[in-house]
Amino acid sequence: MMKFAAVASLALALILTACASTQSANVVPMAGGQYRTTGIAETERDAEAAAVKAADATCAKQGKRPEVSDSKTKYKGVVSEDTNRNINKAGELAASVGVWLPGLGGDHDYQVALTFTCGK
């Protein structure tokens, strides 16, 4: 019985990790050598990281680095951003003592749009 519980717990952890993944960001070329990319993720930090990763990859192909000229963040969650933060904080505290609480966040709550050029 204990082996089953351990396997079930591991399977649940793997499923939840897969559900909370960050989507890769597409890069769209614009006029004047500019590009636009949008990172989408559960957290603002992860959405920004996805957008920066896409910008870095685009400019690296040219042997250059991205120079961001505009950055916009949108929250698109099902509850207010403050409520979402409080629910996530409660989940983190519960997890620290071994209790799992479901959250209302989704893997598309934040969108970070970057406009950039590739400079030296």
GUSERO-183113 format. One record per residue (C-alpha): residue in three letters; x, y, z. Coordinates in steps of 0.001 Angstrom, whole numbers, padded with zeros to 6 digits, always signed. Example, Ala and Ser with C-alpha at 12.3 -4.5 7.8 and 13.67 -1.06 7.14 Angstrom:
// GUSERO-183113
Ala+012300-004500+007800Ser+013670-001060+007140
//
This chain:
// GUSERO-183113
Met+000000+000000+000000Met+002855+002407+000809Lys+004482+001712-002569Phe+001225+002603-004322Ala+000957+005873-002385Ala+004537+006791-003267Val+004028+006009-006963Ala+000712+007894-007015Ser+002331+010929-005369Leu+005179+010908-007878Ala+002766+010593-010811Leu+000670+013500-009519Ala+003773+015664-009109Leu+004864+014935-012681Ile+001416+015725-014073Leu+001196+019013-012175Thr+004673+020019-013302Ala+003750+019363-016919Cys+000574+021430-016597Ala+002451+024476-015295Ser+004872+024718-018191Thr+005801+027936-019937Gln+004858+028302-023588Ser+007632+029156-026009Ala+007394+032659-027465Asn+007184+033390-031180Val+009135+036275-032702Val+007532+038472-035370Pro+009714+040722-037550Met+008496+044317-037892Ala+009502+047330-039980Gly+012816+049048-039376Gly+014660+045998-038091Gln+012444+045680-035028Tyr+010971+042472-033663Arg+008092+041698-031310Thr+007718+038672-029076Thr+005222+037729-026380Gly+006010+035371-023522Ile+003024+033662-021896Ala+003221+031881-018539Glu+001716+031356-015101Thr+003934+034025-013511Glu+005096+037402-014752Arg+008716+036364-014194Asp+008317+033212-016318Ala+006487+035102-019089Glu+009264+037701-019194Ala+011902+034958-019211Ala+010186+033256-022189Ala+010080+036535-024130Val+013721+037345-023326Lys+014796+033815-024297Ala+013098+034213-027695Ala+014703+037647-028213Asp+018123+036280-027223Ala+017784+033359-029649Thr+016729+035636-032515Cys+019643+038029-032046Ala+022161+035255-031357Lys+021559+033971-034902Gln+022941+037329-036077Gly+025800+037341-033557Lys+024112+040218-031698Arg+022268+040934-028468Pro+018694+042200-028057Glu+018042+045841-027187Val+014511+046176-025781Ser+012710+049388-026733Asp+009302+048559-025205Ser+007933+046106-022668Lys+004274+045600-021737Thr+002859+043185-019192Lys-000782+042037-019095Tyr-002428+039949-016400Lys-005253+037779-017779Gly-006119+035499-014861Val-009596+034412-013746Val-009328+036260-010417Ser-007782+039645-009645Glu-004000+039817-009659Asp-003884+040536-005898Thr-006155+037590-005130Asn-004019+035362-007334Arg-000853+036430-005468Asn-002496+035718-002097Ile-003693+032285-003216Asn-000213+031440-004547Lys+001427+032604-001310Ala-000985+030453+000736Gly-000147+027488-001505Glu+003590+028058-000992Leu+003149+028214+002790Ala+001022+025062+002795Ala+003563+023249+000618Ser+006333+024139+003057Val+004577+022002+005678Gly+003712+019207+003253Val+000144+020179+002337Trp-000949+020693-001270Leu-003555+023341-002042Pro-004985+023801-005524Gly-004571+027228-007079Leu-006632+029217-009551Gly-003681+030209-011713Gly-003252+028981-015233Asp-000233+028684-017478His-001419+031708-019458Asp-002111+034245-016679Tyr+000653+036647-017716Gln+001683+037977-021111Val+004873+039987-021504Ala+005327+041622-024911Leu+008784+042897-025889Thr+009682+045082-028848Phe+013388+044868-029608Thr+016159+045285-032135Cys+019360+043307-032424Gly+022362+045469-031555Lys+026041+044866-030886
//
